[in-house]
Amino acid sequence: MGGILENWALNEKVMAIVTDNANNAVKAVQSMCQVNEKTNLTCAAHTLQLSVKSSISTEYIKKLIEKTSKLVSHFKHSNVAKYGLGEKQKQMDLPVQTLLQSCNTRWDSLYLMLQRLINNRSPIIQVMADRNLTTSVIAEKLEIIEQDWKSIEELVKILRPIHALTKILSSETASTSMVGMQKILEQHMIESEDDSLTIKSFKEAFSNDLRKRFDLTLISTLQNGGQVSTRQIASLLDPRYKDQEHENFADKIFIRNHLKKILLESEPPIRNANEASSSMTNSDGEFRTELELEETIHTDSHQI
């Protein structure tokens, strides 16, 4: 990879490289001296899916997924069951849809499979109960009890915002801040009294795994020698997220001061060093507080 940059004379032009989460790809970028940003630049959508995969590893959820996958496979391989499902859907004025199978390597396929099952629960049950379409042995083998259907509904509900975020992150035309979106997802993962043990377990596992993978726990790490991530700097530079509403006050100051130091130390300077230093620091040479910066911005905007 380094040789390619040299051959195309891109050594000083490539600031960062985004990879998936494969160890060989991450280590390859970290070993390149031509790249400035070497950490925290894995694909956000891929990282999100890894957190989902880690969170569904509980015994009950794995058995539930296995059970639903077998049911979908039956309708995929049995022409009689497939035809019967279509007829039942027509009788109920539902869209004629085939069931979807999940795939470990396809993002959001678990959500799409479970959602399609929920949407077609009634015709599926009728097909399984019709002895002209399904034998009693197969019906008993593939039966999904009421508690399982309830768990499927809960999983669909909790996976829906993750699916929406994955679509946003995968879009070629839309862009967003993973920092802000991570905070939004955390709000969806707050436990409620109505949550079952399965859902509580999923929420806790997903939140912990996501926080760990994106390394966005600031207060507990930054003030003890940690580093501000590239994602946090990018969010601050993005006009849509520059107010950092998703961060608490102490973290805002820490991130902004870190960015100011980068700007002051950059070569060549973005503007006159004295001018930059005077605008970013107060009369004592210390970095301004957020309140002082906001007052300065407010004054400058009125002058403009």
N, C-alpha and C positions, 0 to 999 in steps of 0.2 A: 504494500500500500504506500509505503514511504517512497519507493522507487517510482511509482506512478506519479506522485506529486512532483518529484524532481524532473521526470521526463517531460511533464507538461508545464513546468515552471510555475507551480502553484504553491511552493513552499511557504511563502509569506502571505498567501491569499486565503488559505483554509483556516478558519478560526476554530471550527468545531466539527465533529463528525457524529452523527446519530446512528446508533446500532440497535439491534435487538438485545436481549439479555443473555445471549450465549457467552460463556466465559471467554472463549477464544477471541470473539469479536471485541469484547470489552478490553481485554488485556492487550490486544493488538493496537487499539487506539491509545491506551495509556502508555505504551512503549514508544509512541511517535513523538519525537522532539519538535516536529514541525507544527503540531497542533497545540493551541493555547489551552482550550477547555478540554480536559481529559476525563472528567467525572460527571456524574449526574446527567448524562445525555443519552440514556437508553430510550427506546420508543415508548412513549407514555401509554399508548393503547395496548401494546404487548405486555407492559408491566401491569396494567390494570387486569388483564386476563389471567396473568399469573396469580394475582391476589385472589381472584374468583376461584381458580383451580385449587388453590391452597385452602380456601374456606369451605369447600364442599367435600373435604376429605373425611368428615365424620362418618362413623359406621352407618348411621341411619340414612343419611343423605346419599351415601354411595349405594346402599341397597335400594333406595327409592329410585335413583337414576337407573340402576340396573333393571328394575322391575318395569319402569316406563319405557325403557329402550326395547325390552322384549315385546311389550305390547305393540309398539310402533313397528317393529320388525315383522310381527304377525300380519299387520295390515299391509306392509310393503310386499310380502312374499305370497300372500294368499289373495288370488284374484277374486274369490268368492267374498271374502271379508272386505276387500277394497270396493267391490261393486255394491255390496250391502251398505257400506258406509255412505257412499254417494247417494243411494236411494233414500236412506234415512235423513240425510241432510236436506234433500229436496222436499221430503214430507214435512220437515220442520221449518221450511223457508230459510234455511241457512246456506251460506255460500258453499258450493261443492269444492272441497279442499282435501288434498291428500295429507297424511300426517308427515311430519318432518322428523328425521333422525338426527341425534346429536353426534358431533364428531370432535374428538379431543383437540384436533389441530385447527378447527374452524371457530373463530371468535363468535361468541354469543349463541352458538348453536344449541346449547343447553336451554337457554332462555326461550329461544324460538320453538324448540320441541315442546317444552312444558306449556307455553302459551297456546300453541295449536291444540294440545290435548285438552286444556281447560275450555277453549272455545268450542270444542266438539265433544264435550263430556257426555251430553245426552245421547247423541247418535251412536257414540262408541258403546255406551252401556246397553243400548237397544240391540246393537249388532251382537254383542257378547251374550245377550239373553235370548236371542232368536236361535232355536236349535236347527233351523234350516240353513243358518249361516255359520254357526259356531257349535262345535260339539261340547258336551258337558265337561269332558276332560280338559280341553283347551281353555274353556271359560274359567274353570276352577284354577288352572295353572296361571292364567294371566290376570286374575281378578285383582282389582285395585280397590281396597276397602275405603270407607268414608274418611277415616283419619288420614290416609295417604292422599286422598284428593284435597283435603284441607291443607296439608303440608305443601302440595304442589301449588295451590293458590297463593300461599304465603311466599314461596320461593319466587313465583312469577312477579309478585308485587315488589319484592326486595331487589330482584335483578333488573327491573324495568329502568330505573335511573342509570344503572351501570351500562345497560344496552344503549341508552340515549347518549351517554357520554362517549362511549366507544365509537358511535357513528359520527359524532362531532370531531373527535380526535382523528378519525380515519378520512375525513373529508379533504379533498384537494383545494376547495375554495374557502372553507371556513377555518379560522384559527381561534385558539382559546388559551387560557392560562391553566396549566395543570395545577398550579398552586391554589388558585381560586376554586377550581372544580374539585380538588381534593377536600377542601373545607366543606363544599356543598354536599359531597358524598357522606362526609362524616355526620352531617345533620340527618341524613336518611338512615344512618346506622345507629342512631340513639335508641336504646332499648326502651320499650314501653311495657306497661303492665299486661297488655293483651298478647304480647309475644309468647309463642310456645318456646319450650327449651331448645328445640332445633333452630329456630330463628334467632334466639338470643345467642346461641353458640356461633351461628354464622356471622352475625353482626360483630361480635367481639373479635372473632378470628380475622374477618375481612378488614376491620378498622386497624387492628394491630399490624397486619401484614402490609397494608397499603402505606401506613405511616412509616414503617421500617424501610420499604422499598424506595419510597420517594425521599426519605430522610428529611422530613419537614418539621420535626419536633425541635423548635428553636431554643426556647428558654432553657431546656434541660441539657442542651448540647453546646450552643454557640458561646454562651458566657463561660463555658468551661473548656475553651480551646477548640471548639468545633468551627466549621466553615459555613459561610453562606453559600447555598447551592446556586448553580447557574439558572435553574428554573425560577428562583426567587428574584434574582437580578433581572431576568427577562420580564417577569411580571411587573416589576417596578418601572421598567423602561417602556412597557406597553401603555399607551395613553388610556386604554379602557380600564386598566387595573392599577394605574399609578397611585391612586389613593389608598391602595392596600387595605381595603375594607375587611378582607378576610384575615388580616393579621391583627394581633393585639398591639397596644401602643409601644411597649418595650421592644417588640420584634421589629416594628416599623423603623424605629430609630436605629437599631442595630444594622438592619439591611441597608438603609439609606447612607449611613456613615461608611459602611463597607464600600458601597458604590462610589462615594465621594473620594475615598482613598485611591480607588482604582483610577478614577479620572485624573486625580492630581499626580499620580505616579506614571501615567501613560506617556509614551514617547512616540511620535511627536505630540506635544500638548494640543488639546482641542482648541484652546484659545490662550491668550496671554496668561502666563502663570500667575502674575500678581493679581490680575483681575479675577481669575478663577479662585485663587486662594481667599481673596477678600470677600467674595460672594458666598463662599461655602463655609467660612469661619467667622467668628465674631471678633471683637476688638482684642480679646485676650489670646487669639490664635487657636481657640477651641472650636470644634465643629458645632454649628448651630443646632439648637433643639428644633423639633418639628414645629413648635409654635412660632419660633422666629422665622423659619423657612416659609411657613404659610403666610405670615404677615408680609414678607418680602414679595412672594408671588402675587399676593392680593394687590400690593402697591404697584408692582410692575404692570399688572393687567390693566389697572386704571389709567396708567400713563400711556399704554398702547392704545 
